[in-house]
């Protein structure tokens, strides 16, 4: 049994009170006929469709509460045995045909949809479950990850922030990069850097998932750390910490030299940092390297800054600039 499965069973155990119907209990209840009781027993034996039919056709029967409990137990049993698709289908059927507001079935269906990787359905039922009981065990975790999977970052981030603020970074290694990118896209460098530092810590300490190859894991961790160091470099630049800017962007470039746009960005801000320290030759070198990464957002700005500095050191002329660029290109 995996740790994820154990966590699921624990959450289900403490999150829902499911009672099984027994003939002993039923024998004490006189508010049903023998025919009704026999129909109920047959429904329990036959499973999903028969139980749904019994519940739907006997809304006022004393046996219906037991049929509902049997149905909930059936979903839970399917979950415990790893039959997540079947559990999700059974839950959806109950919600569609019997009671769309049942917390117990909404919660079970949210879990089973998540584990069967039906993330749109997880969000649909999870949001309803969350509205009823937001503190249900692990609900925020699976909702955040399902919003992330469906691309709904606006809803994923607030939940992810809440979860990751209270968890060990390694337990949030899949959510922290999303939060970092979210704030970076908003140019909120202070917040982005805070989460970037946690992301680096997370990917450096989490164990590689067994299903992921060593090569893919290295690609993933290098890319995430490259993003994070670029964010840290940008925050350092905004704070006028020129040496830290250069150091973080150099680390970002080393971790993933294939991301041309990020590399060009790094050269631009490194060039600006060197210029602010009056390291003109070094600044020109950075701008030149960034300008050679044509088609990237910062290449044009790098070219402008390079020409400005070049003219300043060559009597206002650009003569020889292309030869200078050729030498830079050959040294890469």
C-alpha positions as CSV (number, residue, x, y, z in Angstrom):
1,X,0.0,0.0,0.0
2,X,1.4,3.3,-1.0
3,X,1.7,6.3,1.3
4,X,-0.8,8.1,-1.0
5,X,-3.3,5.3,-0.6
6,X,-2.8,5.3,3.2
7,X,-3.4,9.0,3.3
8,X,-6.5,8.6,1.2
9,X,-7.9,5.9,3.5
10,X,-7.1,8.0,6.6
11,X,-8.8,11.0,5.1
12,X,-11.9,9.1,4.2
13,X,-12.0,7.4,7.6
14,X,-12.0,10.6,9.6
15,X,-13.9,12.7,7.0
16,X,-17.0,10.6,6.5
17,X,-19.1,8.5,8.8
18,X,-20.3,5.6,6.8
19,X,-22.4,3.0,8.3
20,X,-23.1,-0.5,6.8
21,X,-26.6,-1.9,6.9
22,X,-27.0,-5.2,8.5
23,X,-29.9,-7.6,8.8
24,X,-29.7,-7.4,12.6
25,X,-30.3,-3.6,12.5
26,X,-33.0,-3.9,9.9
27,X,-34.8,-6.6,11.9
28,X,-35.4,-4.0,14.6
29,X,-37.2,-1.7,12.2
30,X,-40.8,-2.4,11.5
31,X,-41.5,0.5,9.0
32,X,-41.2,-1.6,5.8
33,X,-42.8,-4.6,4.2
34,X,-41.3,-8.0,3.7
35,X,-41.4,-7.4,-0.1
36,X,-39.6,-4.1,0.4
37,X,-37.0,-5.8,2.5
38,X,-36.4,-8.5,-0.1
39,X,-36.1,-5.8,-2.8
40,X,-33.6,-4.0,-0.6
41,X,-31.5,-7.2,-0.1
42,X,-31.5,-7.8,-3.8
43,X,-30.4,-4.3,-4.5
44,X,-27.5,-4.6,-2.0
45,X,-26.5,-7.9,-3.7
46,X,-26.7,-6.5,-7.3
47,X,-24.9,-3.2,-6.6
48,X,-24.8,0.3,-8.1
49,X,-27.8,0.3,-10.6
50,X,-30.1,-1.6,-8.3
51,X,-29.3,0.5,-5.2
52,X,-29.9,3.7,-7.2
53,X,-33.2,2.2,-8.5
54,X,-34.2,1.2,-4.9
55,X,-33.3,4.6,-3.4
56,X,-35.1,6.5,-6.2
57,X,-38.3,4.4,-6.0
58,X,-38.5,4.3,-2.2
59,X,-37.8,7.9,-1.0
60,X,-39.9,7.5,2.1
61,X,-38.9,3.9,3.1
62,X,-37.2,3.2,6.4
63,X,-34.8,1.1,4.4
64,X,-33.7,4.0,2.2
65,X,-31.2,5.3,4.7
66,X,-29.6,1.9,4.8
67,X,-29.5,1.7,1.0
68,X,-27.8,5.1,1.0
69,X,-25.2,3.9,3.5
70,X,-24.6,0.8,1.5
71,X,-24.1,2.9,-1.6
72,X,-21.6,5.1,0.1
73,X,-19.7,2.1,1.5
74,X,-19.7,0.6,-2.0
75,X,-17.9,3.7,-3.4
76,X,-15.5,3.6,-0.5
77,X,-14.7,0.0,-1.1
78,X,-14.0,0.7,-4.8
79,X,-11.7,3.5,-3.8
80,X,-9.8,1.3,-1.3
81,X,-9.3,-1.4,-3.9
82,X,-7.9,1.0,-6.4
83,X,-10.9,1.0,-8.7
84,X,-11.0,4.8,-9.0
85,X,-12.8,5.0,-12.3
86,X,-15.6,2.8,-11.1
87,X,-15.8,4.7,-7.8
88,X,-16.1,8.0,-9.7
89,X,-18.8,6.7,-12.0
90,X,-20.8,5.4,-9.1
91,X,-20.5,8.7,-7.3
92,X,-21.5,10.7,-10.4
93,X,-24.5,8.5,-10.9
94,X,-25.7,9.1,-7.3
95,X,-25.2,12.8,-7.6
96,X,-26.9,13.0,-11.0
97,X,-29.9,10.8,-10.1
98,X,-30.5,11.0,-6.3
99,X,-28.9,13.9,-4.4
100,X,-26.5,16.4,-6.0
101,X,-25.8,18.0,-2.6
102,X,-24.8,14.9,-0.6
103,X,-21.5,15.9,1.1
104,X,-20.5,12.3,1.7
105,X,-20.9,11.3,-2.0
106,X,-19.4,14.6,-3.2
107,X,-16.3,14.0,-1.1
108,X,-15.9,10.4,-2.3
109,X,-16.5,11.4,-5.9
110,X,-13.9,14.2,-5.6
111,X,-11.3,11.8,-4.3
112,X,-12.1,9.1,-6.9
113,X,-12.1,11.6,-9.8
114,X,-8.7,12.9,-8.7
115,X,-7.1,9.5,-8.5
116,X,-8.6,8.5,-11.9
117,X,-7.0,11.8,-13.2
118,X,-10.4,13.3,-14.2
119,X,-9.3,16.7,-13.1
120,X,-12.2,18.7,-14.6
121,X,-14.6,16.4,-12.8
122,X,-12.5,16.7,-9.6
123,X,-12.9,20.5,-9.8
124,X,-16.6,20.3,-10.4
125,X,-17.4,18.1,-7.4
126,X,-14.5,19.4,-5.3
127,X,-15.7,23.0,-5.5
128,X,-19.1,21.9,-4.3
129,X,-17.6,19.8,-1.5
130,X,-15.4,22.8,-0.5
131,X,-18.4,25.1,-0.3
132,X,-20.0,22.7,2.2
133,X,-16.9,21.7,4.3
134,X,-13.7,23.6,3.4
135,X,-11.7,21.9,6.2
136,X,-12.4,18.3,4.9
137,X,-9.1,16.4,5.1
138,X,-6.8,16.9,2.1
139,X,-9.6,18.6,0.1
140,X,-7.6,21.8,-0.5
141,X,-4.6,19.8,-1.6
142,X,-6.4,17.9,-4.3
143,X,-8.4,20.9,-5.4
144,X,-5.2,23.0,-5.8
145,X,-3.6,20.3,-7.9
146,X,-6.7,19.8,-10.0
147,X,-7.1,23.5,-10.7
148,X,-3.4,23.4,-11.7
149,X,-3.9,20.5,-14.0
150,X,-6.9,22.2,-15.7
151,X,-4.9,25.4,-16.2
152,X,-7.1,27.4,-13.7
153,X,-4.1,29.1,-12.1
154,X,-6.2,31.9,-10.6
155,X,-8.0,29.4,-8.4
156,X,-5.1,27.1,-7.9
157,X,-2.7,29.7,-6.5
158,X,-4.6,30.9,-3.4
159,X,-5.1,27.3,-2.3
160,X,-1.5,26.3,-3.1
161,X,-0.2,29.3,-1.1
162,X,-2.2,28.2,1.9
163,X,-1.1,24.6,1.7
164,X,2.6,25.4,1.0
165,X,2.9,28.0,3.7
166,X,2.1,25.2,6.3
167,X,3.9,22.3,4.7
168,X,7.5,21.2,4.2
169,X,8.8,22.6,0.8
170,X,9.5,19.1,-0.5
171,X,5.8,18.2,0.0
172,X,4.9,21.1,-2.3
173,X,7.6,20.6,-5.0
174,X,4.8,20.4,-7.7
175,X,2.9,23.5,-6.5
176,X,5.7,25.9,-5.6
177,X,6.9,26.4,-9.2
178,X,3.4,27.4,-10.2
179,X,3.2,30.0,-7.4
180,X,6.7,31.4,-8.4
181,X,5.7,31.8,-12.0
182,X,2.4,33.4,-11.1
183,X,4.0,36.2,-9.2
184,X,6.9,36.5,-11.8
185,X,4.3,37.0,-14.5
186,X,2.7,39.8,-12.4
187,X,6.2,41.3,-11.9
188,X,5.8,41.0,-8.2
189,X,9.4,40.2,-7.7
190,X,9.4,40.3,-3.9
191,X,6.7,37.6,-3.7
192,X,8.0,35.7,-6.6
193,X,11.5,35.5,-5.0
194,X,10.1,34.3,-1.7
195,X,8.4,31.4,-3.4
196,X,11.4,30.8,-5.7
197,X,13.6,30.2,-2.6
198,X,11.2,27.6,-1.3
199,X,11.0,26.0,-4.8
200,X,14.8,25.6,-4.9
201,X,14.7,24.1,-1.4
202,X,11.9,21.8,-2.5
203,X,13.4,20.3,-5.6
204,X,16.8,19.9,-3.8
205,X,15.3,17.8,-1.0
206,X,12.3,15.9,-2.5
207,X,12.9,12.3,-3.6
208,X,12.6,11.6,-7.3
209,X,9.2,9.9,-8.1
210,X,9.7,6.3,-9.0
211,X,7.8,6.7,-12.2
212,X,10.1,9.5,-13.5
213,X,13.4,8.7,-15.2
214,X,16.7,10.1,-14.0
215,X,17.0,12.2,-17.2
216,X,13.5,13.6,-17.0
217,X,14.0,14.4,-13.3
218,X,17.2,16.3,-14.0
219,X,15.5,18.2,-16.7
220,X,12.6,19.2,-14.5
221,X,14.8,20.2,-11.5
222,X,17.3,22.1,-13.6
223,X,14.5,24.0,-15.4
224,X,12.7,24.9,-12.2
225,X,15.9,26.1,-10.5
226,X,16.8,28.1,-13.6
227,X,13.5,29.9,-13.4
228,X,14.0,30.6,-9.7
229,X,17.5,32.0,-10.1
230,X,16.2,34.2,-12.9
231,X,13.5,35.5,-10.5
232,X,16.1,36.0,-7.8
233,X,18.3,37.8,-10.2
234,X,15.5,40.2,-11.2
235,X,14.7,40.9,-7.6
236,X,18.4,41.6,-6.9
237,X,18.4,44.0,-9.9
238,X,15.3,45.9,-8.6
239,X,17.1,46.2,-5.2
240,X,20.2,47.5,-7.0
241,X,22.2,44.5,-5.7
242,X,24.4,44.3,-8.9
243,X,26.7,41.5,-8.0
244,X,23.8,39.3,-6.8
245,X,22.0,40.1,-10.1
246,X,25.0,38.8,-12.1
247,X,25.5,35.7,-9.9
248,X,21.9,34.6,-10.0
249,X,21.5,35.1,-13.7
250,X,24.7,33.2,-14.4
251,X,23.4,30.3,-12.3
252,X,20.1,30.4,-14.2
253,X,21.9,30.3,-17.5
254,X,24.1,27.4,-16.4
255,X,21.2,25.3,-15.3
256,X,19.3,25.7,-18.6
257,X,21.4,27.3,-21.4
258,X,18.8,26.1,-24.0
259,X,16.1,28.6,-22.9
260,X,17.2,31.4,-25.2
261,X,14.7,34.0,-24.0
262,X,15.7,33.5,-20.3
263,X,19.4,33.6,-21.3
264,X,19.0,36.8,-23.2
265,X,17.1,38.3,-20.3
266,X,20.0,37.4,-18.0
267,X,22.5,39.0,-20.3
268,X,20.5,42.2,-20.4
269,X,20.2,42.6,-16.7
270,X,23.8,41.5,-16.2
271,X,24.8,44.1,-18.7
272,X,22.8,46.8,-16.9
273,X,24.3,45.7,-13.6
274,X,27.8,46.0,-14.9
275,X,27.1,49.3,-16.5
276,X,25.8,50.6,-13.1
277,X,29.2,49.6,-11.7
278,X,30.9,51.3,-14.6
279,X,32.3,48.0,-15.9
280,X,31.9,49.2,-19.5
281,X,33.8,46.5,-21.4
282,X,32.1,43.8,-19.3
283,X,28.7,45.4,-19.9
284,X,29.3,45.5,-23.6
285,X,30.2,41.8,-23.6
286,X,26.9,41.0,-21.9
287,X,24.8,43.1,-24.2
288,X,26.6,41.7,-27.2
289,X,25.9,38.1,-26.2
290,X,22.2,39.0,-25.5
291,X,21.9,40.7,-28.9
292,X,23.0,37.6,-30.7
293,X,20.0,35.7,-29.3
294,X,17.8,37.1,-32.1
295,X,14.1,36.7,-31.8
296,X,14.0,36.8,-28.0
297,X,12.3,39.6,-26.1
298,X,15.5,41.2,-24.7
299,X,17.7,40.8,-27.8
300,X,16.7,44.2,-29.3
301,X,17.2,46.0,-26.1
302,X,20.6,44.4,-25.7
303,X,21.5,45.6,-29.2
304,X,20.5,49.2,-28.4
305,X,22.5,49.3,-25.2
306,X,25.5,47.7,-26.9
307,X,25.4,50.4,-29.7
308,X,25.1,53.1,-27.1
309,X,28.2,51.9,-25.2
310,X,30.1,51.1,-28.3
311,X,29.6,54.6,-29.7
312,X,30.7,56.0,-26.3
313,X,34.0,54.2,-26.6
314,X,34.5,54.7,-30.4
315,X,34.1,58.4,-30.9
316,X,30.4,58.1,-31.7
317,X,31.0,55.5,-34.5
318,X,29.7,52.0,-35.0
319,X,32.6,51.1,-37.2
320,X,33.9,47.6,-36.4
321,X,30.8,46.7,-34.3
322,X,30.0,43.7,-36.5
323,X,33.6,42.4,-36.3
324,X,33.3,42.8,-32.5
325,X,30.1,40.8,-32.5
326,X,31.7,38.1,-34.7
327,X,34.4,37.7,-32.1
328,X,31.9,37.4,-29.3
329,X,29.9,34.8,-31.3
330,X,33.0,32.7,-31.9
331,X,33.8,32.7,-28.1
332,X,30.4,31.3,-27.1
